[in-house]
Amino acid sequence: MQQSKLLLQGVSKSFRQGRQALAILEAIDLEVAQGEFVSLIGPSGCGKSTLFNIIAGLEQPDSGSVLIDGDVDSRRAGKAGYMFQQPLLLPWRTVEENVMLGLDIRRVARRQAREQAQELLKRFGLAEFAQHYPVTLSGGMRQRVALLRTVLFNPNFLLLDEPFGSLDALTRLSCQMWLLDLWQAVHASVLFITHDVREAILLSDRVYVLSARPARVLRVVEVPLERPRRAEQLSNARAVELEQELVSLLVKEHTRYETSLAR
């Protein structure tokens, strides 16, 4: 494996719930190599978004370490481009101005920021929408704009929290393939949350499977599909077998967790 972009070692996190501590993450070890695409799957509410918040520096772990580019630093804000589940575009800003937002936050000169945004919009097929407002765009288009904004903020390391979860199947597939083109072009390291096993297989080099809360790593699997990826690869025997394996593991974990709650 190449040098690590992200390395988590023994990351644990709990929150107070009245007088009790609610354990969310339990000794998570995770690695994303330079230029690697890694996905996280697991039951709903298991702590995936909490893990992202820790990586992004919005929260601190109770124990364990988070290294980005080999550096242990509790001030991690700005070291990753973080895209939430919803696009969160500013309705009063045009597409171009929304894409520029991260550079505005970084106090990049306005002319330079605009040039970078225009170049990115042109490169990824959105130049004709540059002066449109978010309300005029489809759901899939808004997600693409939000992704470009995230990339322009930090093109080296992206945290993508289920960005396509609200889209219909065809739009979702289109956005998945567009994301793969974007990732291959900018050579970013990506950590991607999804509840869709097929999506994880299509996009990823490796998949981490998390348990129900408190989340721990159940399994790490390599995706045995050649790149560049195509949607048709999901129907080959290796992909189908891996999908069945991962779905079975998630169902078993969900059943175990539901049974424990009923006791």
BAFI-164524 format. One record per residue (C-alpha): x, y, z negated; residue in one letter. Coordinates in steps of 0.05 Angstrom, whole numbers, plus 5000, padded with zeros to 4 digits. Layout:
! BAFI-164524
XYZa/...
//
This chain:
! BAFI-164524
500050005000m/502350725013q/503851234959q/497851364914s/493551974925k/489351804864l/491051324807l/486451194748l/489050794690q/484550564633g/479551134641v/473951094589s/468351594573k/462651634523s/457352154508f/454052304442r/446752094437q/444352314370g/448951994319r/451151454367q/456151444423a/453551214491l/459150864529a/459151054603i/465950824630l/470250264602e/477750224620a/477050384694i/483250244737d/482650504808l/487350714864e/486551084929v/492751084974a/494751665019q/489951675078g/485651105051e/478051065051f/475550734987v/468250634967s/465050544899l/458650134893i/454849934830g/448049944797p/444350614790s/446350994729g/452750604717c/457151224713g/459751324784k/458252074785s/461252154715t/467651834742l/467652344800f/466752914751n/472752674712i/477052614775i/474853314797a/476753594729g/469553784710l/469953314651e/475652984612q/476252244596p/476252004524d/482251574540s/486451374600g/489951784653s/488152104720v/493952214768l/493152604833i/499352584877d/502952264817g/501552864772d/497952794705v/494453464695d/487953604658s/486954214703r/484753824765r/479654324792a/481054474865g/485453864876k/479753514913a/474153724959g/467853494922y/461253394959m/455053254918f/449052834941q/445353454965q/448653935016p/447554544971l/448455035029l/447255765014l/440855955052p/443056685062w/449556485096r/450256235167t/453255555183v/459955895196e/459656285131e/457755655092n/463655275121v/468155865100m/465655855028l/471455445000g/476555905032l/472856505004d/473456194934i/480856094946r/481356834967r/483856675037v/483757295081a/476957365114r/479657365186r/483856755173q/478156385140a/473556535198r/478656285248e/479555635210q/472055535204a/470955675279q/476455185298e/473454635254l/466354755279l/468754715351k/472954095339r/467153715309f/461453925355g/457954455313l/460355095346a/453655235379e/450355255310f/455455725278a/450656315272q/444655895252h/441955895180y/441155235141p/433455265143v/433655165219t/437954535215l/435953805209s/437853405147g/443453055183g/446253715210m/446154025141r/450153445114q/455353525169r/456054265153v/456954105080a/462253585098l/466154095140l/465754595082r/468654055036t/474153885085v/476054625095l/476454705019f/481354115013n/482853695075p/487453215038n/482952904985f/475352834989l/470452604936l/463852444971l/458052274925d/452951894967e/452352445021p/447752045067f/443051735016g/437052175035s/437552075110l/433551605155d/437050995182a/438851265251l/441051945226t/445151605172r/448751165222l/450251765266s/453152145206c/457251535185q/460551495253m/461652245253w/464852205184l/469551655209l/471752105267d/472752685218l/476752255169w/481251975223q/482552675251a/484453015185v/487852395154h/484452525087a/484352055027s/477051915011v/473351644951l/466151524970f/460051334927i/454450944959t/448850464940h/448850185010d/453349565016v/453249595092r/455350315091e/461150145045a/463449585092i/462850015154l/466850595126l/471950315078s/478750005074d/477149755004r/470949714960v/470749754884y/464749414852v/462749704785l/458549364731s/452449654697a/453750164641r/458750194612p/461950144680a/468049694688r/471149434752v/468048764770l/471748654835r/476048994887v/475248744959v/479048895022e/474549015083v/477048545138p/474848965198l/479349285249e/479550025261r/476950425295p/470350185267r/464050075307r/457049945282a/456849275319e/462249005273q/457148965217l/453948365252s/460247945257n/461047345211a/466347655165r/462248285153a/455747895140v/459347425092e/462248025054l/455548375052e/452247755022q/457747684971e/457248404948l/449648414946v/449647764906s/454548064856l/450448704848l/443948314839v/447147864787k/449848464749e/443148824752h/439548214726t/444648134669r/443648854649y/436048824652e/436148194609t/440648534557s/435849124552l/429848654541a/433048324481r/
//
